[in-house]
Amino acid sequence: MVLDLAGKFADVSMENGLASQAKAVANEQLEEAMEALLALGYKAAELKKIRKFFEGTNETAEQYIKSSLKMLMKG
């Protein structure tokens, strides 16, 4: 039994590591987009709602900015 499980735990921890890396990259992209929107003059309160909407998604900073601008224009 132990031999059967020996290699399986490494695979699970590796998958979790890759998932957390992907989430970190997505968060970096979202942060970059939020900083760009702040630099354009949008208020932090407006961006807080948008950040919450995009949390857990995986897009590029450019895609976040485009989508955010569309949302901000609609009101």
C-alpha positions in Angstrom: 0.0 0.0 0.0 2.7 2.5 0.9 4.5 1.9 -2.4 1.3 2.5 -4.3 0.8 5.9 -2.7 4.5 7.0 -2.8 4.4 8.9 -6.0 0.8 10.2 -5.8 1.4 12.8 -3.1 4.1 14.6 -5.0 1.8 14.9 -8.0 -1.0 16.5 -5.8 1.4 19.0 -4.2 2.9 19.9 -7.6 -0.6 20.6 -8.9 -1.4 22.8 -5.9 1.8 24.6 -6.5 1.0 25.3 -10.1 -2.5 26.5 -9.2 -1.1 28.9 -6.6 1.5 30.2 -9.1 -1.3 30.8 -11.7 -3.3 32.6 -9.1 -0.4 34.8 -8.1 0.2 35.8 -11.8 -3.4 36.6 -12.2 -3.3 38.7 -9.1 -0.3 40.5 -10.4 -2.1 41.2 -13.7 -5.2 42.5 -11.8 -3.0 44.7 -9.6 -1.3 46.1 -12.6 -4.6 46.9 -14.3 -5.9 48.6 -11.1 -2.8 50.7 -10.8 -3.2 51.8 -14.5 -6.8 52.8 -13.9 -5.8 54.7 -10.8 -3.2 56.5 -12.8 -6.0 57.4 -15.4 -7.8 59.2 -12.6 -10.5 56.6 -11.5 -11.3 56.6 -7.8 -10.3 53.7 -5.6 -13.9 53.2 -4.5 -15.0 52.6 -8.1 -12.1 50.2 -8.6 -12.8 48.3 -5.4 -16.1 47.0 -7.0 -14.3 46.0 -10.2 -11.5 44.3 -8.4 -14.0 42.2 -6.4 -15.8 41.3 -9.7 -12.5 40.1 -11.3 -11.1 38.2 -8.3 -10.5 34.6 -9.2 -10.3 35.2 -12.9 -7.2 34.8 -15.0 -6.8 37.5 -17.7 -4.0 39.7 -18.9 -3.7 43.3 -17.5 -4.8 44.6 -20.9 -7.9 42.5 -20.8 -8.7 43.6 -17.3 -8.3 47.2 -18.3 -10.5 46.9 -21.4 -13.2 45.1 -19.4 -13.0 47.6 -16.5 -13.3 50.6 -18.8 -16.4 49.1 -20.4 -17.9 48.5 -17.0 -17.0 52.1 -15.8 -18.5 53.6 -18.9 -21.8 51.8 -18.4 -21.9 53.0 -14.9 
